[in-house]
Amino acid sequence: MTSAARPLVIGHRGASGYRPEHTAAAYRLAFRLGADAVEPDIVASKDGVLVLRHENEISGTTDVADRPEFAGRRTTKTIDGARVTGWFTEDFTWDELATLRARERLPQLRQSAASFDGTAGILRLRDLVDLMPADALMVAEIKHATYFASIGLPLEELFASEIRDWATSENLIVESFEQSVLGQIRERGIPGRFVYLLEAAGSAPDLRARFGRKALPYSAQLTNAGLARLAGEVDGISVDKKLLLRTDASGAVVGSTDLVKRAHAAGLEVYTWTLRAENRFLGKGMQRGSAARDFGDWRREFRIILDSGIDGVFADQPDLVRELLDR
């Protein structure tokens, strides 16, 4: 377990507060700003190449919608129970995806990052492996594994094959909202730590696919009994920061919950997402000024989370977390 006094600082999709996410520039900047690790989201192309995108639908993070040669690829699909319209990585070969240019996902909020639109292409997992510093950690998130398996693209197999020669117990954490894929990757002999992602509401996609409305909700997995069960199956959990922030009757943040303490007592590491400095993302009572893009009282919110005993935090602006820790 990491030291609670010095949690890991994980660049969320790189330094995504400053550069378009999942680009080489975002990852390199994250390490320059003091991140211990970076987090790639992993999806697949039509020909089984592992691609770094937050979602398999890519119209919000690339210029695909402006490319007339790909206009006919726009479609609507059901992904983990949700209807989504756009352009999807699994409908393109890697050679086609390699022609696209990355864009800022939140251009109105992060205008500086948006100024880098079009300056970089998108990356494969193997490209990130090549640019990782020797002592850095990768926190690899496997996205929509049940869905990809249903269309003949088994992410656990593709990931294990791609990462096997690089991964060690020291440089890799694998995470997913689907616990089943974590077990499948571990069974393939991939070293590292395995972390289960949990939302504040709902239930896991693989459990919904298997059990429908009877799927065990995340809330049941976060009870003391649920945490004890998870401790026998995974190394840690990673949760929405809402689950760590205690609020008063008005909804204002007043402190931290006991989740970290309870999970540690069960033997689990605990991580949280996502620390972001802009007013739009801060808890009630942390905003400063009226513009969503302005930085609010991020120091107060970040400090509450860091003081909870957390083992690692995902941050869009890793330098701000590092500033607090270095103090």
C-alpha positions in Angstrom: 0.0 0.0 0.0 1.2 3.5 -0.8 1.9 5.9 2.1 -1.2 7.8 3.1 1.1 10.7 3.9 2.3 10.8 0.3 -0.4 9.6 -2.1 0.4 8.9 -5.7 -0.3 11.9 -8.1 -1.8 10.4 -11.3 -2.0 12.6 -14.4 -5.6 12.0 -15.5 -5.3 11.2 -19.2 -2.0 13.1 -18.9 -2.1 16.7 -17.8 -5.5 17.1 -19.3 -6.2 20.4 -17.7 -3.5 22.0 -19.9 -3.4 20.0 -23.1 -5.9 17.9 -25.1 -6.2 14.6 -23.2 -4.4 11.4 -24.2 -1.9 13.2 -26.4 1.8 12.8 -26.2 2.1 16.4 -25.1 -0.4 15.8 -22.3 1.5 12.8 -21.0 4.9 14.4 -21.2 3.7 17.5 -19.5 2.1 15.5 -16.7 5.5 14.0 -15.8 7.2 17.4 -16.1 4.7 18.8 -13.6 5.5 16.1 -11.0 3.0 13.3 -11.7 4.1 9.9 -10.4 1.9 8.1 -12.9 -0.4 8.7 -15.9 -3.8 7.2 -16.7 -4.6 6.1 -20.2 -8.1 5.0 -21.1 -7.9 2.0 -23.5 -10.3 1.1 -26.3 -9.8 -0.9 -29.5 -9.8 -0.3 -33.3 -11.5 -2.4 -35.8 -8.2 -4.3 -36.4 -7.5 -4.9 -32.7 -5.1 -2.1 -32.0 -5.4 -0.6 -28.5 -6.1 3.1 -28.8 -6.0 5.8 -26.1 -9.3 7.6 -25.9 -11.6 8.4 -23.0 -14.5 6.7 -24.9 -14.8 4.6 -28.1 -17.0 7.4 -29.4 -14.5 10.0 -30.6 -16.3 13.0 -32.1 -15.7 15.1 -29.0 -11.9 14.5 -28.9 -10.9 14.4 -32.6 -11.7 16.1 -35.9 -13.5 13.0 -37.2 -16.8 14.9 -37.6 -15.1 17.3 -40.0 -13.6 14.6 -42.2 -15.9 14.1 -45.2 -14.3 10.7 -46.0 -15.7 9.4 -42.7 -19.1 11.0 -42.8 -20.7 7.6 -43.6 -19.3 6.1 -40.4 -21.6 8.1 -38.1 -24.0 5.7 -36.4 -25.9 5.0 -33.2 -25.0 2.2 -30.8 -25.9 0.9 -27.4 -22.8 1.0 -25.2 -23.2 -0.4 -21.6 -27.0 0.2 -21.9 -26.8 3.8 -23.1 -27.6 4.9 -26.7 -24.7 6.9 -28.2 -24.5 8.5 -31.6 -21.2 9.4 -33.3 -18.1 7.8 -34.6 -16.6 4.8 -32.9 -13.0 3.5 -32.8 -14.1 -0.1 -33.5 -15.4 1.1 -36.9 -12.0 2.3 -38.0 -8.7 0.6 -38.7 -5.7 2.0 -36.9 -4.3 3.4 -40.1 -7.5 5.4 -40.5 -7.5 6.5 -36.9 -3.9 7.6 -37.2 -5.0 10.3 -39.7 -7.2 12.0 -37.1 -6.1 15.0 -35.1 -6.8 15.4 -31.4 -9.0 18.1 -29.9 -9.8 19.5 -26.5 -12.9 17.8 -25.0 -13.9 20.9 -23.0 -13.0 23.9 -25.3 -15.2 26.5 -23.7 -13.9 25.6 -20.2 -10.2 25.1 -21.2 -9.5 27.6 -24.0 -5.8 27.4 -23.5 -5.8 23.7 -24.0 -8.0 24.1 -27.1 -5.3 26.3 -28.6 -3.4 23.1 -29.2 -6.2 21.5 -31.3 -5.0 19.9 -34.4 -1.3 19.8 -33.4 -1.2 16.2 -32.4 -2.6 12.8 -33.5 -4.0 10.2 -31.2 -1.9 7.5 -29.6 -1.8 3.7 -29.3 -1.0 2.0 -26.0 2.4 1.0 -27.5 3.1 4.7 -28.1 2.6 5.5 -24.5 4.8 2.6 -23.4 7.6 4.1 -25.5 7.4 7.5 -23.9 7.1 6.4 -20.3 10.0 7.4 -18.0 11.9 4.5 -16.6 10.6 5.0 -13.0 7.0 6.0 -13.8 3.8 4.2 -13.2 1.0 3.5 -15.7 -2.6 3.3 -14.4 -4.3 1.6 -17.4 -8.1 1.8 -17.5 -9.8 -0.9 -19.6 -13.0 0.7 -21.0 -16.2 -1.1 -22.0 -14.7 -4.6 -21.9 -18.1 -6.4 -22.0 -19.2 -4.4 -25.0 -15.9 -5.0 -26.9 -16.0 -8.7 -26.2 -19.5 -8.8 -27.7 -18.2 -7.5 -31.0 -15.2 -9.9 -31.1 -12.6 -7.6 -29.6 -11.5 -9.1 -26.3 -9.7 -6.3 -24.5 -8.2 -8.6 -21.8 -6.5 -10.7 -24.5 -5.4 -7.7 -26.5 -4.1 -5.8 -23.5 -2.3 -8.8 -22.0 -0.5 -9.4 -25.3 0.5 -5.8 -25.7 1.7 -5.1 -22.2 3.3 -8.4 -21.2 6.9 -7.6 -22.1 6.8 -4.2 -20.4 4.7 -4.7 -17.3 6.1 -5.4 -13.9 4.7 -5.4 -10.4 6.1 -2.0 -9.9 5.1 -0.1 -13.0 1.5 -1.1 -13.7 -1.9 -0.7 -12.1 -4.9 -2.0 -14.1 -8.3 -0.5 -13.4 -11.8 -0.9 -14.7 -15.5 -0.4 -13.9 -15.9 -4.1 -14.7 -14.3 -6.4 -12.2 -14.6 -9.4 -14.5 -12.0 -8.0 -16.9 -9.5 -7.4 -14.1 -9.8 -11.1 -13.1 -9.3 -12.1 -16.8 -6.2 -10.0 -17.1 -4.7 -11.3 -13.8 -5.4 -14.9 -14.9 -3.3 -14.2 -18.0 -0.3 -13.7 -15.7 0.0 -9.9 -16.1 1.8 -8.4 -13.0 0.7 -5.3 -11.2 -2.1 -4.1 -9.0 -5.7 -4.5 -9.9 -8.1 -1.7 -8.9 -11.9 -1.7 -9.2 -13.6 1.5 -10.2 -16.9 2.4 -8.5 -19.5 5.1 -9.2 -21.5 7.0 -6.7 -24.7 5.4 -8.1 -25.8 2.5 -10.3 -24.1 -0.8 -10.9 -21.2 -2.2 -12.9 -21.7 -2.7 -16.7 -20.6 -6.4 -16.6 -23.0 -7.1 -13.7 -25.9 -5.4 -15.5 -25.1 -7.4 -18.7 -25.2 -10.6 -16.7 -28.0 -9.9 -14.1 -30.0 -7.1 -15.5 -32.1 -5.2 -12.9 -30.9 -7.7 -10.3 -27.3 -6.5 -10.6 -25.6 -5.7 -7.3 -25.4 -1.9 -7.0 -22.2 -0.1 -6.3 -23.6 1.0 -2.9 -23.7 -2.6 -1.8 -20.1 -3.1 -2.7 -19.1 -0.1 -0.6 -20.6 -1.5 2.7 -18.1 -3.0 5.1 -19.2 -6.5 4.0 -18.9 -5.5 0.4 -15.4 -4.1 0.9 -14.3 -7.3 2.7 -15.5 -9.3 -0.3 -13.6 -7.1 -2.8 -10.5 -7.3 -0.7 -10.3 -11.0 -1.5 -10.5 -10.3 -5.3 -8.8 -6.9 -6.0 -6.0 -4.8 -4.6 -7.9 -1.6 -4.4 -10.8 0.5 -5.3 -11.0 3.9 -7.1 -14.1 6.0 -6.4 -15.8 9.2 -7.5 -14.6 11.9 -5.2 -18.3 12.5 -4.2 -18.0 9.4 -2.1 -15.2 11.0 -0.1 -16.7 14.5 0.5 -19.0 14.9 3.4 -21.6 17.6 3.0 -24.0 19.4 5.3 -27.8 19.8 4.9 -27.3 22.5 2.2 -25.0 20.3 0.2 -21.8 22.3 1.0 -18.6 20.3 1.5 -17.6 20.2 5.2 -15.1 17.4 5.4 -14.4 13.8 4.4 -16.4 10.6 4.9 -15.0 7.4 6.5 -14.8 5.4 3.3 -11.0 5.5 3.1 -10.7 4.4 6.7 -13.2 1.5 6.2 -11.5 0.4 2.9 -8.1 0.4 4.5 -9.4 -1.6 7.4 -10.6 -4.2 4.8 -7.1 -4.3 3.3 -7.8 -2.3 0.2 -5.9 0.6 -1.4 -8.1 3.6 -2.2 -7.8 6.0 -5.1 -10.2 8.8 -6.2 -11.2 10.8 -9.3 -11.0 13.5 -10.4 -9.3 16.5 -8.8 -9.9 19.5 -11.0 -9.4 23.2 -10.1 -12.1 24.8 -12.1 -15.3 26.1 -10.4 -17.4 23.7 -12.6 -15.9 20.7 -10.9 -15.6 21.8 -7.3 -18.0 20.9 -4.5 -20.6 23.4 -3.3 -19.1 26.2 -1.3 -15.7 25.9 -3.2 -16.5 28.2 -6.1 -14.9 31.6 -6.5 -16.3 34.2 -9.0 -19.0 33.5 -11.5 -17.2 31.8 -14.4 -17.2 28.0 -14.6 -13.7 28.0 -16.1 -12.2 30.1 -13.3 -10.2 28.3 -10.6 -12.1 28.1 -7.3 -10.9 27.2 -3.8 -9.3 24.1 -5.1 -6.7 24.1 -2.3 -9.5 23.5 0.3 -11.2 20.7 -1.6 -7.9 19.0 -2.6 -6.7 19.2 1.0 -9.8 17.6 2.4 -9.3 14.7 0.0 -5.6 14.4 0.6 -6.1 14.4 4.4 -8.5 11.5 4.1 -5.6 9.1 4.0 -6.1 8.4 0.3 -3.5 6.3 -1.5 -3.7 8.1 -4.9 -5.5 10.9 -6.7 -6.3 11.4 -10.4 -5.8 15.0 -11.3 -6.2 17.1 -14.4 -3.7 19.6 -13.1 -1.1 17.4 -11.3 1.2 20.3 -10.5 -1.5 21.8 -8.2 -1.7 18.5 -6.2 2.1 18.4 -6.1 2.2 21.9 -4.8 0.1 21.0 -1.8 2.0 17.8 -1.1 5.4 19.6 -1.3 4.2 22.0 1.4 
